[in-house]
């Protein structure tokens, strides 16, 4: 497999991939602005991605989105007043893209409702799982999760998702599906 086989098309035309041999090459320009339109089975959220504060983390999210990695995955962990979490290819909370990458941590007190951050299993274990903060328990998290974006439109969708009925492991009884994530790049 050549390096060019690892670069997804910026126009979203690449075939879906769910496993990768290593962390992604740089596919973004941190000087540009990136937004992601996340369409879920409960509505759409527009997310501003912070490529200045977290260039590697934004790059990872954009890379996976351009490979359609998130398409069809579920929010597998939903806790009202805390977070909605997705991005696990197994829907179990244990899966990932086949690699891990280092943290880009925020200063304390930076999380707010609508913040997009990486879920992890400890320091420098980021992969594909992310969460959106939906309430005060999430806002109060210690700065141990890479903060890389914020919902700028559709925060009511995240609020609605946090209110679904859940079963064991905080998993929604009825799947809440990420139908697609489309990234837009601008100057």
N, C-alpha and C positions, 0 to 999 in steps of 0.2 A: 504494500500500500504506500503510495507516494504522499508527500505532504499536501499536494493539491487535492488529493482524495479526501483530506481531512477538513477542507475549507468549504462550508456550506454556501450556497448561492445567496447573495444579499436580497434577491428578489423573492425568496421563499420557495423557489422551484425545486429545491433538493428533495430527494426521496427521504422518507422517515428513517431515522436511525435511533437506536436506543442503547447502544453500547459502544464505548470508545476505548482505545488502547492507552490513552494518556490525557492529561489535562489539555485543554484546547490551545491552539496557536492564537495569537492576537488577531481578531477579526474586526475589532472596532477601532475608531480613531477617538481617543479620549477628549480631543478638542471639539468633537461634534456632540450634538444632543440626540439622545435616544429615548423613545417612548415605546411602550409595549401595550398593545390592545389585547387583553385577556378576556376571551369570550368563554363564559361558563354556562352550564345548564340553568343557572339562575339569573343571568344577565351579564353585562360587560363592565370591565374595569379598565380605565386608562391609567397607566403607571409611568411616571417620569423616572427614568433610570439615571442614577448619579454616577456618571463615568469619571467625574473629577475626584470624588472622595473614595470611590471603590472601582477603579478601572478593571482589575482582574475579575472581580465578582460580576460586574456588568458584562464584561466580555464573555464570561462563562454562560450567563443567562441568555445573552443574545445568540451565542453559538448554539446552545441547545434548542432555543426557539426556532432558529433557522433550519435546524434538522427536524423540526416538528416533534421533538422529543416529548414535549408536554401534552401534545394532542391526545385526547382520550384518557388522560390520567385523572385521578380523583383527588379531592381534598380528603385525605385519610384521617386527619385529626382536627377536630373542631371543638373548641372550648369557648363557650359564651363568656364575654368579658375579658378574653385573653388573646387567642389567635385562631386563624384558620391556616392549616398546613397542607401543602401538596408537593408534587414533584417526585414522588416515589414511583418508579416504574412497576413495582409489585403491588402498590396500594397497601403495603404493610407497615411502612415507616422504616424499613430496614434496607431498602434498595437504593441503588444509585447508578451513575453512568459508567462505572468501571474505573474511576480515578478519584483522587481527592486533591484539594488545593488549599493554599494558605489563607489565613484570615486577614481581612482588612477591617479592623475594628473601629467603631465610632468612639467619640468621647462620651463619657457618662452623661445621661440625661437627654440623649438625642432621639430616642424612640418616641413615637407618637402614634395615635390612631391613624391607620393607613400606611404606616411604615412597612416596607418590604425588606426582609432580612433572610439570611441563610440559616436553615436549621442545620445542626451539626451534632456529632457524637463526642465533642471535646475539641480542644485546640487543633486548628489546621486540618479539620476533617470535612470540609465543605465538598459537596458533590452537586446534586441536582435539587435537593429538597429546600423549600423556602417556606416562609410564613408571612402572613399579613397580620399586623397587630390590629385587634378589634376592640380592645378595652383597656381599662386601667391596670389589670394584672400584666398585660403585655408591655404597656408603657413603662412599668416599673422594673422590667428585666435588667440585669446587669449587662454592661457593654461587652458581651461575650459572643455576639452574633454579628456577622458582617451586614451592615446596613447599606443597601444599595439602591433603594428607590422608595417612591411614595405614590400611593393611589391619589391621582389628582382629579379623577372623574369616576363616579360609580362606587364611592365608598359605601353607599347604601346597599350595594350588592354584597360586599364583605359583611356588612351588618346582618343582612338577611341570611347569609350562609352560616354565620355564627349561631343563629337561632334555630337551626334545624335540629330535629330529634336525633340523638346519638345513642349508640349502644356501647358494648365493651370496647375499651381502648379509645374512647372518645371518637369512634368512627361513626359517621352519619348512617342512620338506618337505611335511608334511601341515598344512593350515590349522588354526589354533587360533582359533575364532570367538568374538567377543563377541556373545552372543545377545540380551542386553538389559542396560540399566542403569536401575534404578528408584530414585528418590530419595525419602527419607522426611524430613519436616520435623517437629521437635518443639520444645517450649518449652525 
